[in-house]
Amino acid sequence: MNVAILNTDPLTCNYGGVAPFMKNLDPFLQKAFNIKYFYVPEKKKKGLIPRRFQILWLLWRKRKELSQFDFIISHIPEGSYIASYCNVPYAHIYHGNDNPMSVSRYWYGKYFAKVYDRFHKRIARTATLKYTVGPTWGDVKKLFNPILHDVKPTPVESRTGFIFAGRLEEGKHIDRIIRIYAKMPAEIQEIHHFYIAGYGSQEQTLKELVHQLNLEDKIHFTGGLSNKELITEDSKRKILLMASEKEGLPNVIAEAFSVGVPVVSTNAGDISRVLKSGYNGYLLPLEFTDEEYIDAVKKVLINYEELATNALKSSVVFNAQTIAESLIDDINNRCKK
């Protein structure tokens, strides 16, 4: 069976969760189908036109070619919208937030929210299979983030420090985590530095905040890391810290659990499905106080070995092979019908 996979980025991209999501499924999909990827080439991404508009235009011009495939898989609304005009059965994987423009890092994103609402209405009507990495609804099926790597958990006694991993954007509230870290007891800061892994529009603002708080010797920016480098970095740290207001189910939580790292996070999106307070970390309300966050970090440190063990146990639902086989079965069964 010939299957097209639609992405904004190639599998080598480490920005956001879409490319790693498909990359971890890829070895199993390649065995089951004849796969061809469609995405914005790296050399064109740095132009003036945002990549979301680039992929929309690219796929629109490729729709005749896409019409020759037996099935299409898309993890992006732009891709699924174009797929809906190709007279080919297709699977749409929601990223978690119904409308990506609601969390756009571009100032003009909000002006295209209504356009993406139209995309999603058409996708809801026409998609052959519908999945989400976030909370489920209607006939949309849950698809856990597939994790595939060979990084081993670091012994708990060797781990130090806290880490944030992901896009450095406003909705992640990394600035809030930095300010909370600044309030933590000096003895915790001495042992546990804070590492910020990733890049995005807020990077310079966050570095200026660290300078203002005089924490440049305690808070470190790693920059963009490859997926394996990031998971290796995770494995060295005590806790993954998050404070997002909107999410699906972040890849970084799945990756942290896969190396036995507990998580402290806000209750955004579908995070509560896997993160359980007192079991593999702590889940906080969206309207948490600084004191509540600091208390959660202290509780993890006090009962660390048990929570780390449970975090590793929790990662079983993210097994890439199991997830891929379920997706492959769904596609084969629908195509037979």
URFEN-V43442 format. One record per residue. N is the residue number from 0. SS is DSSP state (~ for helix, > for strand, _ for the rest). Layout:
n/ss
N/SS
N/SS
//
This chain:
n/ss
0/_
1/>
2/>
3/>
4/>
5/>
6/_
7/_
8/_
9/_
10/_
11/_
12/_
13/_
14/_
15/_
16/_
17/~
18/~
19/~
20/~
21/~
22/~
23/~
24/~
25/~
26/~
27/~
28/~
29/~
30/~
31/~
32/_
33/>
34/>
35/>
36/>
37/>
38/_
39/_
40/_
41/~
42/~
43/~
44/_
45/_
46/_
47/_
48/_
49/_
50/~
51/~
52/~
53/~
54/~
55/~
56/~
57/~
58/~
59/~
60/~
61/_
62/~
63/~
64/~
65/~
66/_
67/_
68/_
69/_
70/>
71/>
72/>
73/>
74/_
75/_
76/~
77/~
78/~
79/~
80/~
81/~
82/~
83/_
84/_
85/_
86/_
87/_
88/_
89/>
90/>
91/>
92/>
93/>
94/_
95/_
96/_
97/_
98/_
99/~
100/~
101/~
102/~
103/_
104/_
105/_
106/_
107/_
108/~
109/~
110/~
111/~
112/~
113/~
114/~
115/~
116/~
117/~
118/~
119/~
120/~
121/~
122/~
123/~
124/~
125/~
126/_
127/_
128/>
129/>
130/>
131/>
132/_
133/_
134/_
135/_
136/_
137/_
138/_
139/_
140/>
141/>
142/_
143/_
144/_
145/_
146/>
147/_
148/_
149/_
150/_
151/_
152/_
153/_
154/_
155/~
156/~
157/~
158/_
159/_
160/_
161/>
162/>
163/>
164/>
165/_
166/_
167/_
168/_
169/~
170/~
171/~
172/_
173/~
174/~
175/~
176/~
177/~
178/~
179/~
180/~
181/~
182/~
183/_
184/_
185/~
186/~
187/~
188/~
189/~
190/~
191/_
192/_
193/>
194/>
195/>
196/>
197/_
198/_
199/_
200/_
201/_
202/~
203/~
204/~
205/~
206/~
207/~
208/~
209/~
210/~
211/~
212/_
213/_
214/_
215/_
216/_
217/_
218/>
219/>
220/>
221/>
222/>
223/_
224/_
225/_
226/~
227/~
228/~
229/~
230/~
231/~
232/~
233/~
234/~
235/~
236/_
237/_
238/>
239/>
240/>
241/_
242/_
243/_
244/_
245/_
246/_
247/_
248/_
249/_
250/~
251/~
252/~
253/~
254/~
255/~
256/~
257/~
258/_
259/_
260/_
261/>
262/>
263/>
264/>
265/>
266/_
267/_
268/_
269/_
270/~
271/~
272/~
273/_
274/_
275/_
276/>
277/_
278/_
279/_
280/>
281/>
282/>
283/>
284/_
285/_
286/_
287/_
288/_
289/~
290/~
291/~
292/~
293/~
294/~
295/~
296/~
297/~
298/~
299/~
300/~
301/~
302/_
303/~
304/~
305/~
306/~
307/~
308/~
309/~
310/~
311/~
312/~
313/~
314/~
315/~
316/~
317/~
318/>
319/~
320/~
321/~
322/~
323/~
324/~
325/~
326/~
327/~
328/~
329/~
330/~
331/~
332/~
333/~
334/~
335/~
336/_
//
